[in-house]
Each structure stands twice: as structure tokens, then as C-alpha cells.
Amino acid sequence: MGHLPRERRGGRRLLPLLGLFVLLKIVSTFHVTVRDDNNIVVSLEASDVVSPTSVYVVRVAGESKNYFFEFEESNGTLPPPVVFKATYHGLYYIISLVVVSGNVVTKPSRSITVLTKPLPVTSVSIYDYKPSPETGVLFEIHYPEKYNVFSRVNISYWEGKDFRTMLYKDFLKGKTVFNHWLPGICYSNITFQLVSEATFNKSTLVECSGVSHEPKQHRTAPYPPRNISVRFVNLNKNNWEEPSGSFPEDSFIKPQDAIGRDRPFHFPEETPETPASNASSGWPDPNGTEYESTSQPYWWDSASAAPENEEDFVSVLPADYDTEATLGRTEKPTADPFSAFPVQMTLSWLPPKPPTAFDGFNILIEREGNFTDYLTVDEEAHEFVAELKEPGKYRLSVTTFSSSGACETRKSQSAKSLSFYISPTGEWIEELTEKPQHVSVHVLSSTTALLSWTSSQENYNSTIVSVVSLTCQKQKESQRLEKQYCTQVNSSKPVIENLVPGAQYQVVMYLRKGPLIGPPSDPVTFAIVPTGIKDLMLYPLGPTAVVLSWTRPYLGVFRKYVVEMFYFNPTTMTSEWTTYYEIAATVSLTSSVRIANLLPAWYYNFRVTMVTWGDPELSCCDSSTISFITAPVAPEITSVEYFNSLLYISWTYGDATTDLSHSRMLHWMVVAEGRRKIKKSVTRNVMTAILSLPPGDIYNLSVTACTERGSNTSMLRLVKLEPAPPKSLFAVNKTQTSVTLLWVEEGVADFFEVLCQKLGSGHDGKLQEPVAVSSHVVTISSLLPATAYNCSVTSFSHDSPSVPTFIAVSTMVTEVNPNVVVISVLAILSILLIGLLLVTLVILRKKHLQMARECGAGTFVNFASLEREGKLPYSWRRSVFTFLTLLPSCLWTDYLLAFYINPWSKNGLKKRKLTNPVQLDDFDSYIKDMAKDSDYKFSLQFEHTEYETMRLHKQK
């Protein structure tokens, strides 16, 4: 075992017991007592001290942990007692003594068990057990709950002169029900003690707490008297006799012609049954016993001040009226022409149900007006006689009271009273004992209802309908929307008018016979359906919020507005009506509500209904609906790129949770607005677009999300496109000092800047000022003749230049005289022609010589003889043929004759077709035949040798 920890309490030390191996030794007994302050005192006897060198330790067990205490050392005397402060009250503790001699610890051979006292009850309350106040009571006790342990409760009391006590354990949260006491008995000196019990070594320990609360007393309610009956005798009639003897429980029924006989009535029995058990009942009101279960209406208290003929007098009986126990009826006597007063009334009854302790009876006689007579008789009396000297409505009741003992006097529960009416002529009218049956209300309109009922009695002559609004009582007075039926309103008509739509009413019906009124019917509750709202309007506040506004009719009452909405829930994938908001009813005719957290581009259906105060609630109307498609949220343009005259746009919509698959989004509208407005519609599943935009302009770019009923546009994105250079640049006209340029515009341009710079001028040359034009054609003047220029055209748009377009042009040379130009051109052409002829002749000459060598002969034309004979046609021909004479005849005559051309004909050259080919041997004769023709005057000689040809020339 280990070392024992030491703890000093009032001179005592706690020894260590851990880590030490010990030997066991049997010890003697010791003494233990429990004091009233919950301290446990342990003391040693002389026989317990074995050795003066030993150490004595007390072990206390019982709580969650064990406690060890050491006796103080003493010089040969007994050590002082050890005192342990017990935490729990009503708990048993086991006390053991351990002796330590050196390193040897003895095992305790005997332990003592003690039981502490529980804490006492601090307060007690006693109430009637409402289901049976004659035999049952409710006990409620209060006691300290912390560190207080008990198993049962000891209840002691005096039942009259007998003392009773019992142990009871069925307390639930300090409450229990006794249902076996005697009715009318005074129970006094009632005390409660908490009892704690423990069993140890086959012995039982019992400890009871003290009594610290004030002793209580309580009297149970006595039972009411039984078989109450009444009879009347007219004292002025000599032939009226008062019968004697006891009265049976049955109703006395006298024949109508038995004038002068008594007229008895029997009160209905009301003897509450004692419940078999005390379960299934709520806790009663601690303020006292409730004797009447149904309160009377407000007009009952004021009935004494009302005249006899007042129509709205209602005599209301308690709600627990027994319809099966009826009063005995007696036929009405014929009206006497003389006075019937005084009338003797005899009231009789039987004692209450045994075993009831009672000391007498209380008799209450009330007449309409200010007359009330309260009489008391002893317990031996069972009959009471009184004289009624005035006509009117009377009410009788008999109760039992108990007053013996120290408890307060107590009456029984009120028996059913008897109401009757005695006319001035002595005629009496019995009370109506049956209530109307099957009462129902039929709503005819929003302001009118009809009451219907059935009754087995036929001796009533009118009815009273009592109507009160249940809705009016639930509203604050400042917010009441109805006024008429806030208090109970009585009427004799079955038609209920001036109702308010949405209100709930309770109707109670009474049968009336003369001034007497029967018991009330079962309450009937009905409600008028509210009219509902009107002029429901919706005002959008954005993609996620709207405002609903509506009005209500002036005449109407309701509890609240219920705002509902119908939409497709993407989370649950269902569509259903859900309540969004409830608005309490106000007197204002106009109401509105803001609905937020809506889904953008979503279809919603809103409904506002009026709900009444009734149970169950009524609502109207489901037709008050309005549908709406919320606007989409604005898209956000994320990227814009321009490439090859195409603008690429991308955008996003909402966040990652935005659902487009079930939204009412139709499409996107991409708009680029500059000098021209360009639109493009894109399907909702795509968030990119490509636009072909003319360069050189500034565009406001936007993306619009479109639905059926609304749209939302993104923030504008400013896009500036650089201007494009002109294309198809031409020089269409040039002069010595000017040049005209024409080009085609590309995109959008504010103006064009044209600059012509002389080629080769370098940086030292004088630069020409650029020309700004707005058209597509320009003439640049003040140029140098016969000079090459490099011209550029630059487009400007929004003060931004484009890349220039270049063209090289040259001006013309200086102008000369047109005649000189023509002569020069002709001279040049003549020279060129002559040179061409010479070249041709040289070539032909070489060709002729070649041919001459081949044929070996030449043919010449004697142009000299032709000229002498005047046969040459014209001077120009003469010159031509003179030139031709220098040529061998084979170079031209053969060719001309081959094509039938006569160069000397006056009519010009002619063609003659040879029918047959001419042979060389016959060529001479052929020539001669041709010479005979007047058109051919020439002479030909054919020289077959070059030698002969030369000879002929010389001869010539």
C-alpha cells in the first residue's frame, strides 16, 4: 500500500495509506453517534486502545469517495472524538476503525452503519380535488432538494377526534392526490415528515425529519341534499287542503280539476360521482375550492333591477345541468277572479348521501327584485314551510353545510335551483327544464345568418337568441373592427343581422315561457368567411425584390394577412405554395409588404389571403393572386478583343450558383453604339459574341439580359477602334503642276490628310503642307512639271491617325505648239517608213539574187517604152514603177501576174483567173495574147541567159 495522505481537521490528521504492504490485525469496537447538525462523532473506548505506539484511523464511506481521519496522539489517555461533517441528509454512512502499528495496518473487523436525518418539509398547501371535492384533496409540499435523500413521506392528521398516520411515496414533483377522505369532515393538525430508510447486514435503519412547517387543516365539501321537492297551497281557498306525510322521489302530478290541492315540484338530483381513481386530472386552483363550474351571464346579476315584463331577461342555469333529472309537472289551475295570496310553499328534502358529516341546511329564497331570504335549519329538519305574499319570479335552492370542528364552515356544491313564476291571480308557471336541441346556424350572406333548432317541449311561447362575438374579445380595443356584438346581444328573432365578414360568433339559445326562461342550449360557434383583399398590385424593386400592395374592404374583421408565393424551387426541384410573411391586422385599409431574396429572371406567383381568428381558421381568397417574372441581373463584360475587323466579346452572369436552365431568360442582346448602332441577339446558353464593327469609331459596348417582361443591361464598356488606312488609292488625272487622287474610305473617318513629297528631295528639300479634306477625291496643285512625287493619304477619326497609304505620281512636261508636234510626228513616221522600206528592199534583193541563181533567167519590164507611149497611168505610179524597174522582173512581175494584177491598167489593178496552169513553153504565146488586150500595153522579153539580158539593156 502507498503512503496515506495527511489532513488535519480540528486537531485530527489524515493518514497516508498508499504504497505500504501491511499485516492484518483484528481490532475492538468503537462508538459512533449522529448529532442533529448532521455531524457524525466517532469516539474510542478504553478497550480499543491496543498499544500507545499505534495510530488509529477512521474510514468514512457512503459518498462518492472515502474519507480517512486520524485520532490525535494522547499520553496514555483516550484521544478526543473524531467529528465528520456529513454532506448528505438522509444518507447512510459506513464507519470503520483501522489500527496502524509501525508498518502493519489491521483490517477492520467490524463496521458501524449510521443514517442521517433528512431535511424537513418547509411548506405545505392543500387544495380541493376538483373532480371530487367531497372525498379528494391535493397535497403540495416544498422541501430542500439538494443533498436531501428520502424514500417516503409520513402524513399525520386528526380525522375529527381520531388520529391517523400513513406512509405515502407517490409524490410527483412534490404533489400527490388523496381520494379517500370522508365528505364534510374537518381534518386538522396535518403534518408531513420525510422518511429515509436503509438496510445493512439484515437490519433496517429508519430516520424521520422533523416538522418545521405550520400544521394545516382542511374540511372536505359535504354532499348536497337529495330529492328536493316543493308544493304550493292557496291559503284563501277553503277547499284547498294540505296533504301530510312524506314525499316520494317521483314527481307529484295532480289532475287539473283537483282545485285546492297541493302542487309539488321535485328538484333534480345532483350527486357528483366519486371517481374511481385520482388520475387524469389537472391541478386545481390553489386559491380555494370552486363550487360553481359555470359563471352566470352579465344580465343575470342585473335581473333584480329589471321590470317583470322586460323581454331580454335571461335566466341562465349552470352548464352542468342534468337534463335527465326533471322537475315534476303539475297542471295549471284555472284563473281565479279573486286574489290568491298568500300562497303557502312547502319545501322538503332528504339528507345527503352517507357518510356525509353535516350540521344543517341553508335555504335560499330569491324573488325578482330586492327580496332575498337566507335561512338555516338544523340537520334534523327535512321540510320548510313559507308563505309567499307577492307575485313574481322566485328561485329556490337548498345546500348542506358542515361546521363542526376547528375548520371553517363549508357548504356543499349548489344543488340545482328551482325557478317558477306566480302571477297576481295565483297562476304559477313551472320552469322549462329542457334545453333546445340540434341548434345550427345557416349563413345566408356575409352579414346575415339564420338560426334553427328542435325541441320536444311544446309549452314555450318564444325564444331568446344570445349572440356574442368571439373575435372582438381577441382584438385590442384600439384595433377593433366591429362594435355591435362585442358584448352579448339578446334577440327574440331567429335571424341574426349586422354580422361582420371574417368575424366568429357564439350563439346560445333559450326557450321562454312567460317570464321564465329555460336552460341554455349548447353553444354554437359559427364564422363568416372574410371578403378577401382587392386591388393587388406589384411594384418591382430590382432583380431580387418586389413590393406588394393591396387594399381591403371597409367592412371586415380578420386576424392577419398571409403572403404566399409559388415558384419553382431549384433546391428541392418542386413547385409549391410557401408562406413568405404574415402581417397582423390593422385598421388601415391599405397594406404593403416588401418581398426580397427572389431569384432573378424567375417566374413567381404571389397570393395574399385574409385569415380570421376562428378555430379552425378561415381564409379568403385564393383568387387574389398576381404573377410576375423578375428582372435578370446585369451581366458583366469580362473581355473585349478586336482582331481583323472583328470584335470578340465575353461576359458572365450572376455567380456560380445562378441557374439558367429553369430561368425565364430568353436571350442576350449585344449592342455596340457609335455613329452606327449595331445589335446582335445571342442565345442564353452562350456568353460570347463576335461583332463586325467598322474601324475608326468609338463604341459604347453593352450586353443586355432579356426576359419576357424585363431586361437588365451591363455597365457600358468604352471601346475605341483605330481608323483604317484608305484603300484603292488612284491618280486619276495629272497635269504639269497638279495631280488628282481618288481613294475608297475604309471604316469611319472624320477627315483625310493628303501629303505629296517630291521623290529624292531628302531632308533638305522643302516639305509641302498636308491637305485636310473630307471627301474621297482631292487635287493637289502647285507641283513642279515633270517631277515624281510620293503622295500619302491618312485617315483621321476622333483625332487618331491611321497608317498612311502611299502612291507615286509624276507631273507632265511643258506643253509645245500642236502643229509643230504634228509635223514632227509625221516626219518621224516618214523616216521610220523609209528606213523600213530600205531594209525591206535590201532583204528582198538578197532574196532575189538567191532565186535568180536558182531559176537561171530574169525577166525585165521595159518601162521606158511604156513611158514614151504614154501608157504610164499616174505620176505616183510612174515613180513607183520606175523604182520597180530597178528590180528583177521575177521579184514582182511573177508575183503580180500570179495574182492577176495589172499594174498599168487605167482602172487600176484587175484580177484574172487562169483556168489552166501556164506551162513555161507556152508562156510567150500567153503573153502575146494578153498584149493584144488594150489594157496591157507593155513589152516583155524573156532572157534565158544572163548574157542576153545584159545585151538587151545595152541595146536599149
C-alpha positions, 0 to 999 in steps of 0.5 A: 500500500502507498503512503496515506495522505495527511489532513488535519481537521480540528486537531485530527490528521489524515493518514497516508495509506498508499504504497505500504504492504501491511499485516492484518490485525483484528481490532475492538469496537468503537462508538459512533453517534449522529448529532442533529447538525448532521455531524457524525462523532466517532469516539474510542473506548478504553478497550480499543486502545491496543498499544500507545505506539499505534495510530488509529484511523477512521474510514468514512464511506457512503459518498462518492469517495472515502474519507480517512481521519486520524485520532490525535496522539494522547499520553496514555489517555483516550484521544478526543472524538473524531467529528465528520461533517456529513454532506448528505441528509438522509444518507447512510454512512459506513464507519470503520476503525483501522489500527496502524502499528509501525508498518502493519495496518489491521483490517477492520473487523467490524463496521458501524452503519449510521443514517442521517436525518433528512431535511424537513418539509418547509411548506405545505398547501392543500387544495380541493380535488376538483373532480371530487371535492367531497372525498379528494384533496391535493397535497403540495409540499416544498422541501430542500432538494439538494443533498436531501435523500428520502424514500417516503413521506409520513402524513399525520392528521386528526380525522375529527377526534381520531388520529391517523398516520400513513406512509405515502411515496407517490409524490410527483414533483412534490404533489400527490392526490388523496381520494379517500377522505370522508365528505364534510369532515374537518381534518386538522393538525396535518403534518408531513415528515420525510422518511429515509430508510436503509438496510445493512447486514439484515437490519433496517435503519429508519430516520424521520425529519422533523416538522418545521412547517405550520400544521394545516387543516382542511374540511372536505365539501359535504354532499348536497341534499337529495330529492328536493321537492316543493308544493304550493297551497292557496291559503284563501281557498277553503277547499284547498287542503294540505296533504301530510306525510312524506314525499316520494322521489317521483314527481307529484302530478295532480289532475287539473280539476283537483282545485285546492290541492297541493302542487309539488315540484321535485328538484333534480338530483345532483350527486357528483360521482366519486371517481374511481381513481385520482388520475387524469386530472389537472391541478386545481386552483390553489386559491380555494375550492370552486363550487360553481363550474359555470359563471352566470351571464352579465344580465343575470346579476342585473335581473333584480333591477329589471321590470317583470315584463322586460323581454331580454331577461335571461335566466341562465342555469349552470352548464352542468345541468342534468337534463335527465333529472326533471322537475315534476309537472303539475297542471295549471289551475284555472284563473281565479277572479279573486286574489290568491295570496298568500300562497303557502310553499312547502319545501322538503328534502332528504339528507345527503348521501352517507357518510356525509358529516353535516350540521344543517341546511341553508335555504335560499329564497330569491324573488325578482327584485330586492327580496332575498331570504337566507335561512338555516335549519338544523340537520334534523329538519327535512321540510320548510314551510313559507308563505309567499305574499307577492307575485313574481319570479322566485328561485329556490335552492337548498345546500348542506353545510358542515361546521363542526370542528376547528375548520371553517364552515363549508357548504356543499356544491349548489344543488340545482335551483328551482325557478317558477313564476306566480302571477297576481291571480295565483297562476304559477308557471313551472320552469322549462327544464329542457334545453333546445336541441340540434341548434345550427346556424345557416349563413345566408350572406356575409352579414346575415345568418339564420338560426334553427333548432328542435325541441320536444317541449311544446309549452314555450311561447318564444325564444331568446337568441344570445349572440356574442362575438368571439373575435372582438374579445381577441382584438385590442380595443384600439384595433377593433373592427366591429362594435355591435356584438362585442358584448352579448346581444339578446334577440327574440328573432331567429335571424341574426343581422349586422354580422361582420365578414371574417368575424366568429360568433357564439350563439346560445339559445333559450326557450321562454315561457312567460317570464321564465326562461329555460336552460341554455342550449349548447353553444354554437360557434359559427364564422363568416368567411372574410371578403378577401383583399382587392386591388393587388398590385406589384411594384418591382424593386430590382432583380431580387425584390418586389413590393406588394400592395393591396387594399381591403374592404371597409367592412371586415374583421380578420386576424392577419394577412398571409403572403404566399408565393409559388415558384419553382424551387431549384433546391428541392426541384418542386413547385409549391405554395410557401408562406413568405410573411404574415402581417397582423391586422390593422385598421388601415385599409391599405397594406404593403409588404416588401418581398426580397431574396427572389431569384432573378429572371424567375417566374413567381406567383404571389397570393395574399389571403385574409385569415380570421381568428376562428378555430379552425381558421378561415381564409379568403381568397385564393383568387387574389393572386398576381404573377410576375417574372423578375428582372435578370441581373446585369451581366458583366463584360469580362473581355473585349478583343478586336482582331481583323475587323472583328470584335470578340466579346465575353461576359458572365452572369450572376455567380456560380450558383445562378441557374439558367436552365429553369430561368425565364431568360430568353436571350442576350442582346449585344449592342455596340453604339457609335455613329452606327448602332449595331445589335446582335441577339445571342442565345442564353446558353452562350456568353460570347459574341463576335461583332463586325464593327467598322474601324475608326469609331468609338463604341459604347459596348453593352450586353443586355439580359432579356426576359419576357417582361424585363431586361437588365443591361451591363455597365457600358464598356468604352471601346475605341477602334483605330481608323483604317488606312484608305484603300484603292488609292488612284491618280486619276488625272495629272497635269504639269503642276497638279495631280488628282487622287481618288481613294475608297474610305475604309471604316469611319473617318472624320477627315483625310490628310493628303501629303505629296513629297517630291521623290529624292528631295531628302531632308533638305528639300522643302516639305509641302503642307498636308491637305485636310479634306473630307471627301474621297477625291482631292487635287493637289496643285502647285507641283513642279512639271515633270517631277515624281512625287510620293503622295500619302493619304491618312485617315483621321477619326476622333483625332487618331491617325491611321497608317498612311497609304502611299502612291507615286505620281509624276507631273507632265512636261511643258506643253509645245505648239500642236502643229509643230508636234504634228509635223514632227510626228509625221516626219518621224513616221516618214523616216521610220517608213523609209528606213523600213522600206530600205531594209525591206528592199535590201532583204528582198534583193538578197532574196532575189539574187538567191532565186535568180541563181536558182531559176537561171533567167530574169525577166525585165519590164521595159518601162521606158517604152511604156513611158514614151507611149504614154501608157504610164497611168499616174505620176505616183505610179510612174515613180513607183514603177520606175523604182520597180524597174530597178528590180528583177522582173521575177521579184514582182512581175511573177508575183503580180501576174500570179495574182492577176494584177495589172499594174498599168491598167487605167482602172487600176489593178484587175484580177484574172483567173487562169483556168489552166496552169501556164506551162513555161513553153507556152508562156510567150504565146500567153503573153502575146495574147494578153498584149493584144488586150488594150489594157496591157500595153507593155513589152516583155522579153524573156532572157534565158541567159544572163548574157542576153539580158545584159545585151538587151539593156545595152541595146536599149 
